[in-house]
Amino acid sequence: MGGMTLQTKGLSVLKKWLLVGLTLIAIGGTGFSGWWTLHESHVREARQNEIRETLGKFINEGQGLANAILRSPAAPLETGKIDDWANRAAIFLQTLGPSYVVRFMSNAGLESALSMNGLDQEHQTWWNGITRRLTRLHEFSAEFSGQVR
């Protein structure tokens, strides 16, 4: 055995066990990292689905309000319902970030107001307001679907 003592032999075994332990930790860390990345991907996808579903509900509700104006152009406007819809949508959009609310309320980049036959000026103004907000909600939904980059 030459110059190897009991103490150096023990140190050699300790080094081997340390190397095995560190290797196992590295392998475990790599596996955990992969799992965590996959987990985060699933969480992000679930959140995007939830956002799209909520946007879809606001789109459906807003479309109903716009259609009600067209169906009964002489009926009194339900401005309270329209304002409530827009306010609830804005509150939801605030959870996505203030820029979504700003874009929701802005007409920038949208077509000029359409004129629908049979609507007086007041009904026309409210109908245009709803359809413009609907356009924005559709844009946001497309963004969260990955259709817009």
NORHU-V418242 format. One line per field, one symbol per residue. ss: DSSP state (H for helix, E for strand, - for the rest). phi: phi as a letter, one per 20 degrees, with the letter a starting at -180 (. if undefined). burial: I if it has 24 or more other C-alpha atoms within 12 Angstrom, else O. A space follows every 10 residues. Layout:
# NORHU-V418242
ss=???
phi=???
burial=???
This chain:
# NORHU-V418242
ss=-----HHHHH HHHHHHHHHH HHHHHHHHHH HHHHHHHHHH HHHHHHHHHH HHHHHHHHHH HHHHHHHHHH H-------HH HHHHHHHHHH HHHHHH-HHH HHHHH----- ---------- HHHHHHHHHH HHHHHHHHHH HHHH-----
phi=.meedfffff ffffffffff ffffffffff ffffffffgf ffffffffff ffffffffff ffffffffff fcfefffeff ffffgfffff fffffepfff fffgeeegne gfgeddfndf gfffffffff ffffgfffff fffeemecd
burial=OOOOOOOOOO OOOOOOOOOO OOOOOOOOOO OOOOOOOOOO OOOOOOOOOO IIOIIIOIIO IIIOIIOIII OOIOOOIOOO OIOOIIOOII OIIOOIOOOI IOIIIOOOOO OOOOOOOOIO OOIIOIIIII IIIIIIIIII IOOIOOOOO
